[in-house]
Amino acid sequence: MKKNDVKVGQTYLAKVTDKVVPVRIDGENPHGGWDATNTVTGKKVRIKSAQRLRGPAAARKAVDAATKKLLDAAKGDSAGKTVTKAEAVDGAMKAAATTKKSERAAKVEA
């Protein structure tokens, strides 16, 4: 991200230690960067540069929700048995392929 894109009060994904977590920007730090709060742990953190910010947290939630929806659809095909991660990914890939095929068919008909 760029320094000009950061707004106080917004929540962004930031790399803190070795993890990417949502942080709320509390204000600008007088020595540069921003003071923020890790929303997972509640601890105060300092973001020294915009390079640590990965983007708005809301965008990540939308991607996670779409992925979860596809994985749930894949699990629904298994009729109650335990599904491994590999099986869930295969199901999600099949669902995505089916969606693409139907979109192509709709374009050809139009």
N, C-alpha and C positions, 0 to 999 in steps of 0.2 A: 504494500500500500504506500501511498504518498502522505507526507506530513499534512498537506492541505485537506486531505480527505477525512481526517480524524476529527470527530465531533465529541465534545465533552457530554457525558450522560449516555452515550450509545454503548452497546455491547458488541465486542469484536472477538474473533478467535485469535489467540496470541500464543506464541511458543513460550512457555514458562518451564524452566529447567529442560526436561526432555519430552514434554507433552504439549499438545495443542489443546488449550482449554479456553472456555469463554471468560472474558474479563470485561468489567464495566469501567469505563474511563471516568474517574472522579474529578480530575482537573489537571492543569498543566503544572509541571514541576519547575521551580525557579532555576534549576541547573540544567534544564533541557529535558525533553521527553514528557511523559505523563505519569501521574499517580493513578493507579487502578486497583480494583478489587477482583480477585479470582472468585468467580461466582460458584465454583465447585467447593472450594475450601473456606471461603470467606476471608482469606488472608490478603493483606495489602501487598501489592507488587509495584515495581517501578518499570515502566516501559521506556527504555532509553532512546529507541529509534522506531520509526514506522516500519522498518524491515521485520520486526518481531510480530507485527500484526498481519494476519492472514486474510482478513476480510470480515464483513458483518456476520455475526453469529446466526442471524435469521436465515441466511442463504444455506448454511450448513444444515440447519434443521430441516429445511425443505428437501434436501438431497437425502438425508437420513430417513425421513418419512417415506419417500418414494422407494428407497431400498427396502425398508421394513415391509411395505405393502407388497412388494414383489416376493420377498422371502415368505411372508404369511400365505400368499397365494400358492407358492410352491409346497409349503407344508400341508396345505389343505388337500392336496392331491394324494397324500400318503395315507389317509383314512385312519388317523390316530396312532400310527407307529412312530417311534422315535426317529427323527431325521438328522443325519449328520450334516455338518456345514457344507461339505462337498455336494451332497444331494440337494440341499437348499439352493446352492448357487446354480447347479444344473437346471433346477426347476425355474429359477428366475431367468436364466438365459433362454430357456425354451419359451417362457411367457413373453419375453422381449422380442424374440424372433417371430412369434405368432402375431404380435402387435404390428411389427414392421411389415409382415406379409399382407395383413389386412389393409394397412395404409397404402401399400403399393397397388393392391387390387382396387381400392377406392379411387386412386388417381387414374388408373387405366379406364375405369368405367366412366369417369367424368370427362 
